[in-house]
Amino acid sequence: MKSIKIVGTGSALPEKILTNFDLEKMVDTSDAWIVERTGIRQRRIADENTATSDLVAIAIERACAQAGLKPAELDTIIVATSTPDTVYPATACWVQKRLGIAGSAAFDISAGCSGFLFALEVAANLIVAGTAKKVAVAGGEVMSKVVNWKDRATCVLFGDGAGVAIVVPGDGKSGILSSNWGCDGNLAPLLYQPAGGTRLPTSEKTVKEMAHTVHMEGNQVFKHAVRAMGGAALRALSEARISAQDVKLFIPHQANMRIMEAARERTGIPFEKMFVVLDRYGNMSAATIPVAIDEARSQGLIQDGDILLLTAFGTGFTWAAAVFRW
Ligand code: ACO
């Protein structure tokens, strides 16, 4: 076991709610189609002045308050995001600026929707190695600013938000019982943002062609997601020697209810144990799992000793899973 403890959680969601009915007025879609195909009913949308670091900074303040820490006491800030404030520096650096702190290590992890679990794994290893002692592990996204609002196949799926866990060394009772992660880069073209990097720098042409927005082969992503998320979760359970009955809560990455359901069925975990925020927040990419953890904990659903099964897939094509004892 990697002995770590989550001593605080926090989340930040923009106030503005965009419902499926609002979307009906923007593109050729319907509430019925979106609910049936995805399970999403509404999502939060950041205002024009809000970037990913703003949401992450608020979530860190809330998580630190719960942990009884000041943000200045953190020695490491890791932000998992696919929607950074800027190409460089890392969003974690802008988070420091927003919090008015300096000195801690601060870096981003780009692993799409698997990003929070990648960041948690990195944090756990830094702690076990003795490199870090007070780590803010964040997943934050402002997907609404990289979505093509004229493309009904993608714009109905995403939402904005951030979630944070404050991770410290454990006392041998709590931590990651097992985890796995991976990537198949050959599948990268299935879901990506073509322009704005060194492959296709931003130009008048790329903007005109909306190449700076999400491009996705939805059906292909769906197929690989089901396989990757379910497979990673099953491996994590088996390596931890934990049965489906021992799991208190199943928190998968929340992209589509049908993908989550398929993964849950493969693990044999009952439906009531799956914690869902997707209907209210949409796919917040790296933020869905930490926001869900924060909400579950706030509702009193997570107590010391409880076993959580976390699993995710995302652009890359990445996947990850962890069995975590609280
Ligand atoms: N409203 C109404 N009709 C729509 C919409 C919409 N919003 N979007 C697509 N359609 C239409 C299509 O045009 C198609 O019409 P046609 O049959 O006349 O050609 C029909 O609905 C069916 O389209 P499909 O793409 O086959 O629908 P599907 O059941 O596969 O659902 C969806 C589409 C929801 C996108 C699904 O494929 C999916 O969820 N894929 C995974 C996406 C995902 O999880 N992405 C996030 C990845 S994680 C990350 O790292 C960001």
Residues whose N, C-alpha, C, O or C-beta is under 5 A from the ligand:
A	BS01	ACO	D28 T29 S30 W33 R37 T38 G112 C113 R152 A153 V156 G218 N219 V221 F222 A255 N256 S285 F313 G314 T315
